[in-house]
Amino acid sequence: MKESIWEQVLIYLYIKKRNPGTPKNIDLSLMNGMNRISLFIFLIAVIVMIVRLIRG
């Protein structure tokens, strides 16, 4: 069964455990790591933009 986008985000943020039946290889691990980094940077940028907007 395919995971939804929100389930993938929860897995990337280590909130939800990954399905043990999924295949494990180095390419998939590196891709998920890069996605995790880009998601964290995006969330930090959104928080910074909101803070700057509130402060004026």
N, CA, C and O of each residue as an XYZ file, in Angstrom:
224
protein
N       0.837     -1.173      0.000
C       0.000      0.000      0.000
C       0.889      1.247      0.000
O       1.867      1.315      0.745
N       0.553      2.214     -0.821
C       1.346      3.435     -0.941
C       1.043      4.377      0.221
O      -0.105      4.535      0.639
N       2.113      5.000      0.731
C       1.946      5.937      1.840
C       1.543      7.296      1.309
O       1.939      7.685      0.210
N       0.757      8.016      2.089
C       0.360      9.359      1.693
C       1.525     10.319      1.927
O       2.510      9.960      2.573
N       1.411     11.521      1.410
C       2.463     12.521      1.564
C       2.669     12.847      3.032
O       3.806     12.995      3.481
N       1.572     12.963      3.795
C       1.693     13.312      5.215
C       2.362     12.207      6.006
O       3.115     12.488      6.938
N       2.105     10.951      5.653
C       2.779      9.846      6.324
C       4.270      9.871      6.027
O       5.079      9.580      6.908
N       4.647     10.215      4.795
C       6.062     10.317      4.449
C       6.738     11.442      5.219
O       7.881     11.296      5.652
N       6.040     12.569      5.395
C       6.599     13.681      6.167
C       6.815     13.245      7.611
O       7.850     13.558      8.198
N       5.863     12.534      8.188
C       6.014     12.053      9.566
C       7.188     11.091      9.689
O       7.896     11.100     10.696
N       7.399     10.258      8.666
C       8.541      9.338      8.683
C       9.843     10.116      8.574
O      10.801      9.803      9.281
N       9.904     11.131      7.699
C      11.113     11.937      7.543
C      11.466     12.669      8.824
O      12.646     12.835      9.133
N      10.465     13.109      9.577
C      10.699     13.834     10.818
C      10.869     12.893     12.005
O      10.939     13.349     13.146
N      10.936     11.603     11.758
C      11.099     10.572     12.786
C       9.947     10.547     13.780
O      10.140     10.138     14.925
N       8.752     10.975     13.371
C       7.579     10.924     14.246
C       6.886      9.568     14.096
O       6.340      9.031     15.059
N       6.914      9.030     12.894
C       6.283      7.746     12.627
C       7.361      6.747     12.209
O       8.298      7.098     11.491
N       7.222      5.503     12.661
C       8.205      4.482     12.302
C       8.004      4.022     10.865
O       6.877      3.944     10.377
N       9.103      3.721     10.201
C       9.066      3.218      8.834
C       8.572      1.768      8.820
O       8.822      1.003      9.752
N       7.880      1.414      7.764
C       7.385      0.057      7.589
C       8.578     -0.890      7.470
O       9.439     -0.669      6.618
N       8.660     -1.937      8.295
C       9.825     -2.826      8.230
C       9.897     -3.636      6.939
O      10.945     -4.202      6.628
N       8.815     -3.700      6.194
C       8.811     -4.473      4.959
C       9.353     -3.723      3.752
O       9.466     -4.301      2.671
N       9.693     -2.439      3.913
C      10.196     -1.666      2.777
C      11.631     -2.070      2.473
O      12.397     -2.384      3.383
N      11.995     -2.061      1.195
C      13.372     -2.440      0.831
C      14.376     -1.398      1.325
O      14.084     -0.203      1.370
N      15.570     -1.881      1.696
C      16.614     -0.979      2.189
C      17.805     -1.048      1.241
O      18.379     -2.118      1.036
N      18.170      0.068      0.675
C      19.400      0.142     -0.098
C      20.015      1.516      0.096
O      19.354      2.422      0.605
N      21.253      1.683     -0.295
C      21.983      2.920     -0.022
C      21.391      4.096     -0.794
O      21.352      5.211     -0.274
N      20.931      3.870     -2.018
C      20.361      4.963     -2.804
C      19.107      5.533     -2.145
O      18.927      6.749     -2.076
N      18.259      4.655     -1.670
C      17.031      5.092     -1.013
C      17.345      5.822      0.296
O      16.701      6.818      0.625
N      18.320      5.331      1.027
C      18.704      5.985      2.282
C      19.250      7.387      2.030
O      18.901      8.324      2.748
N      20.103      7.540      1.015
C      20.662      8.856      0.701
C      19.576      9.817      0.223
O      19.569     10.987      0.606
N      18.670      9.332     -0.601
C      17.586     10.179     -1.087
C      16.699     10.636      0.067
O      16.320     11.805      0.133
N      16.372      9.729      0.967
C      15.552     10.102      2.120
C      16.286     11.084      3.023
O      15.668     11.991      3.580
N      17.584     10.915      3.175
C      18.367     11.853      3.971
C      18.369     13.247      3.370
O      18.229     14.237      4.089
N      18.528     13.331      2.055
C      18.502     14.635      1.386
C      17.122     15.269      1.500
O      17.015     16.478      1.705
N      16.077     14.479      1.372
C      14.720     14.996      1.528
C      14.498     15.511      2.946
O      13.853     16.541      3.144
N      15.032     14.794      3.928
C      14.906     15.202      5.321
C      15.577     16.557      5.547
O      15.011     17.439      6.192
N      16.799     16.714      5.006
C      17.532     17.971      5.163
C      16.775     19.118      4.501
O      16.630     20.186      5.095
N      16.293     18.909      3.278
C      15.585     19.981      2.576
C      14.278     20.336      3.275
O      13.881     21.501      3.276
N      13.607     19.361      3.866
C      12.370     19.633      4.595
C      12.652     20.454      5.851
O      11.905     21.383      6.160
N      13.722     20.123      6.577
C      14.088     20.901      7.763
C      14.438     22.332      7.382
O      14.007     23.267      8.057
N      15.202     22.522      6.328
C      15.584     23.870      5.892
C      14.346     24.658      5.478
O      14.233     25.840      5.801
N      13.424     24.024      4.772
C      12.193     24.688      4.368
C      11.386     25.129      5.583
O      10.897     26.258      5.625
N      11.245     24.254      6.569
C      10.482     24.601      7.766
C      11.150     25.742      8.534
O      10.463     26.621      9.053
N      12.472     25.735      8.610
C      13.184     26.830      9.275
C      12.958     28.132      8.525
O      12.742     29.169      9.150
N      13.003     28.100      7.186
C      12.789     29.312      6.393
C      11.375     29.855      6.583
O      11.185     31.069      6.658
N      10.390     28.976      6.661
C       9.010     29.422      6.876
C       8.872     30.071      8.252
O       8.199     31.091      8.392
N       9.503     29.487      9.257
C       9.444     30.062     10.600
C      10.112     31.434     10.631
O       9.592     32.368     11.241
N      11.267     31.554      9.972
C      11.956     32.860      9.914
C      11.096     33.898      9.208
O      11.019     35.042      9.656
N      10.450     33.517      8.113
C       9.588     34.455      7.386
C       8.408     34.895      8.250
O       8.045     36.072      8.232
N       7.808     33.990      8.996
C       6.681     34.336      9.867
C       7.137     35.274     10.975
O       6.435     36.232     11.302
N       8.305     35.011     11.557
C       8.815     35.875     12.621
C       9.096     37.262     12.083
O       8.757     38.248     12.738
N       9.710     37.375     10.904
C       9.978     38.692     10.319
C       8.692     39.436      9.980
O       8.627     40.659     10.104
N       7.672     38.700      9.554
C       6.396     39.318      9.235
C       5.717     39.863     10.485
O       5.123     40.941     10.453
N       5.803     39.128     11.573
C       5.185     39.546     12.828
C       5.910     40.743     13.417
O       5.271     41.669     13.916
N       7.238     40.736     13.366
C       8.017     41.844     13.940
C       7.903     43.137     13.140
O       8.144     44.222     13.670
N       7.544     43.024     11.894
C       7.334     44.211     11.081
C       8.548     44.552     10.334
O       8.559     45.532      9.588
